Amino acid sequence: MASDKGDNLETVSGKDHLVSQVKHTLKLSTDYALGSVRPDGHWCGELRSNVTITAEYVFLQQALGLDLQTDRTAYCRYILSEQNSDGSWGLAPGYAGDVSTTTEAYLALKLLGTSTETPAMQRAQAFTLTAGGVARVRVFTRIFLATFGLFPWDAVPQLPVELILLPSSCPINIYTLASWARGTIAPLLIICHHRPVYALPDDYLDELWQNPTNKNVPYGSSIWELLSQRDIPGLAFTAVDRLLYQLGGLRSIPLLRSYARRQCIKWILERQEPTGDWAGIFPPMHASVYAFVLEGYKLDDPPVRLGIQAIENFAWEDEQGKRIQPCVSPVWDTALMSIGLCDAMSHDRQTLDQAITWIRNRQLLEPRGDWRVYRPQLAPGGFSFEYENSHYPDVDDTAAIILAQVKHDARSINSDSVIAAATWILGMQNPDGGWAAFDVENDKLFLNKIPFSDMDSLCDTSCADITGRILEAFGLMMTHDSEKTGVSPMLRAACTRGVTYLASTQEPSGAWLGRWGCNYIYGTSHALCGLSYFVSHDERVSGLVNPALQWIKSKQNADGGWGESLLSYRSPDSQQQHQESTASQTAWALMGLLAHLPVTDAAIECGIRWLVSAQRPEKGIGVSWPEAAIVPLRYWDDLDYLRRLCHDFTFRFDDVLDVAKLEGALARLMEIGDWGQLGARLRLNDSGHLEYHVPAEYTKTRPGFNFTTTEYGLRQDQSVLLPSPALFAPLVRHADSPRELADWIYSDRPQLHIHVALFEDATLVTISYVHTLFDAIARTTFFKAWIAVLRGREDEVPDFIPFDHDPLCTLGSSASAQRYSNFGRVVRGVGLVVFGLRYLFDLLWFWKEEEHPIRLPGRCVDRLRETARKELAAATPSGGEAPFVSEGDVVVAWWVRTMVTALNPRPHRTIMVMNVFNVWALFDEWFPTGGAGFIGNAFFYSYTLLVANQVLQDTKLGHVASRNRQALMEHRTRDQVQAMTAIQRASLTRTPPVVGDANLLFMACTNQHKARYFELDFSAAVVSPGLPLSERPHALGRPSYINDIEHCRAYPTRNVVRIIGKDAAGDYWLLFKTRPAAWPAIHRQLMDLLKIDERE
């Protein structure tokens, strides 16, 4: 008993001593922090990199003729201090020598006057030659060497400036690249256009070449190697690169190249900060200075002068020498230091107050930045890493600043700063539930196969460390939120998705990879800190936490600390080996453990003892609401291509309509039966599927639809009407009108946005929606129900088919795909890949689509139909019955012939015409009569296969019309729809099949005539006629014109026609969309048709 008591007293005494040591250590750390704060209240430490950043600045100074002598000794001292014992320089501490880094360091030292006969340079030569010589350097090093004539420009991948012209809707464009790559590649386009040579002697680096007589060495795998590896993206990009090489990088199109260069320089200039910075990081700044000089700017012109000064501001000099930092980190350092001081319960309130104020003043609240390209409706509120970087706020910094503010003062969760920051982070969540650093949905990993991407760093994907920090920030907010603010529900929903992301990315070992800190310790620590707030709320969390805690404990070194090499990024197996303990990694490990375990845990105590002993002296809004129901979207509504199509559908009335009556009738419709489900909010669930969240009630602050109005004090004929539907946007859209899916799922926006533009003699009524809501026919169902209420005939409003009832749920689920009549002609495998590559090339080569409305006079349609009848009668055997063709068949046939003539494909090329049809009548047991009350998508496809030379024969209009009708009649049957949808269900992307061959020309037609839009009667809302009835063919309250703007988000549509319908005058209205170069030929054919009509 006495012995036990003595042991206990000794243990207590030891713990008391440890607590005393911790307090002393905290005091020393706090004193150091308070002593290193800048006068205005912020912190900023050195941000280190390898020697390439400094070497590349030396290259810039050499190329521009800047002074290299003043800092020559300081630069050399730094570069030589980083050299490894084998003569190399590495990418990072602990990494083996790297041939590219070594080549750049060697060249910089030589430019700075270091003799090649010195031992350091001799060792560098030996290493480089052993590693394969200059022929093995990365693409970016090749570019730097090429600027001095030390590497042939032909051995550098093609980077055409025209890349800057590709729209954000294109699958590949400047905005699909990560922010750091985007800002660097834009000026590189200019550099690679000019191919400058700031000449050094040809043999200046010959000592680093194994074979200096052959410097034109390939920079990537051959096409045959890629084929054998089945690397389809790499093969596609390499093929495009080879083609661009044969085309001289597109330099042979001077007008296009000149325009692209101007746009590229404009793009770069728009992103330069007043201080001269670009994106707050060295690579864009370095390349942009080059680009401006090459475009004729002088060294004393502001963009160049400020750009050079901004790079100089990154310089750091001490006894080791002078080097250039890749970036500066004042906001990040201040946020983390503030968190640390708050956690340490620092009594220096004044310093913390000043630091928090300094941070808040740097919140980016202006609607500016590349993140807005794919989140245009999201309110700003982020923070960037650096002093000056207004275009690229950083999600991780923003989360850290929320933590700093709330830990400093819990009441700040209600502050404008924290609410704006949290709301912005909510809007930046990726569909997988995680968060990335700067961008959203920047996950096109196939881009890393582009030849100039030899570092696999072109994407900004979700990562566990950032997601964990956000969970921690949101969890802390929710612990202090009284629920009165309404913040917590939306945060909780986002966190649920975040937990799902962490669950999907946890390694089998229990760890998480850390992208922005080294490495598994960092990622696992932040994941654990974030998950600690959800252990009691989400039963999944404990299953994630327990193996993670065990993993951290298993990595503890014998000395009590933790360490991990950067090599774990290259080889995850290297994490199995214990590395030398470091203070940062030990602190991260302890943070993760302390979030879940008591301070008395043995591993924690050992880690704290190591930290104490290792200390050394140093110089020195979301808001959400209760929902009545959550309903998954129907299968045929939640298709990827429907998500990407949004519409602004506009009626023009030559009458003045009563706005209040329109709004009141729609509000009343939402109260009838289940029609209120139209006010459901769209959300993306943890599985990536869309859901309807139906509010329990609608209020003024949370309406069932958005309704906006603009009044113009002029007549409609005095306004500017333009030929393309999209150019009407300023008239038909409100500033708050949505245009892509993200505008719905990342806000509390109802499904429908109605905007009314009032003129003295006319009214424009626009409905904005995403295609997942309904198709063209169901759109008419909505309008008819609205009109019935307007007319006071609520008894004519059909029962709404609730969203949780899916009439087509079984369609194609059990049918045999082989019963499809085109089954043998479905393009698959390599053929589908070839078709995709051809289509992609067409999109990239002719990157722009142009859409125009066409009015086809009714008398022309009558004449075309009569001509077609005669052609078919002449081709029909004696005594036989000529095939029937409708007006719609003839209009489609005329469109096909017009488009094929304008596009001028090879004579024997297959033409695939995809026609859309509705299936309500086919499956009448599933739908009410006429589909009454169904709001959704129920359209499928028929395929007409033609040959170009048949279409181009003038006598074959009837043949094309008849073939189109035959295909429609063949495929519009229950059996064929079941079989075709079985193919679509089996598709990886749930897209309809491609029918024909790999060389086909794709065309698509949506004939909306049966929707009868021009027959819709809004006369009950008419206040007064704008145009006398005697001067117009259409009745009171009937549309005179219909405009449809289609917003395609990363889903380019081309060679498409939408037949809007037949107006009261008997004329057909069509919307053609194709590449701009085809429009002159289309216009000529239309004019020829009208001239024939005039003669007759």
Secondary structure by P-SEA (a helix, b strand, c coil): caaaaaaaaaaaaaaaaaaaaaaaaaaaaaaaaaaaccccccccccccccaaaaaaaaaaaaaaccccccaaaaaaaaaaaaccccccccccccccccaaaaaaaaaaaaaaccccccaaaaaaaaaaaaacccccccaaaaaaaaaaccccccccccccccccccccccccccccccaaaaaaaaaaaaaaaaccccccccccccccccccccccccccccaaaaaaacaaaaaaaaaaaaaaaaacccccaaaaaaaaaaaaaaaaaaacccccccccccaaaaaaaaaaaaaccccccaaaaaaaaaaaaacccccccbbbbccccaaaaaaaaaaaaaaacccaaaaaaaaaaaaaaaccccccccccccccccbbbbbcccccccccccaaaaaaaaaaaaaacccccccaaaaaaaaaaaaacccccccccccccccccccccccccccccccccccaaaaaaaaaaaaaaaaaccccccccaaaaaaaaaaaaaaaaccccccbbbbcccccaaaaaaaaaaaaccccccccccccccaaaaaaaaaacccccbbbbccccccccccccccccccaaaaaaaaaaaaaccccccaaaaaaaaaaaaacccccccbbbbbbccccccccccccccccccccbbbbbbcbbbcaaaaaaaaaaaaaccccccccbbbbbccccbbbbbcccccccccccbbbbbbbbcccccccccccccccccccccccccccccccccccccccbbbbbbbcccbbbbbbbbccccccaaaaaaaaaaaaaaaacccccccccccccccccccccccccccccccccccccaaaaaaaaaaaaaaaaaccbbbbbbbbbbaaaaaaaaaaaaaaaaaacccccccccccaaaaaaaaaaaaaaaaacccccbbbbbbbbbbccccccccccccccccccccccbbbbbbbcccccccccaaaaaaaaaaaaaaaccaaaaaaaaaaaaaccccccccccccbbbbbbbbbcccccccccccccccccccccccccccccccccbbbbbbbbcccccccbbbccccccccbbbbbbbccccaaaaaaaaaaaaaaaaaac
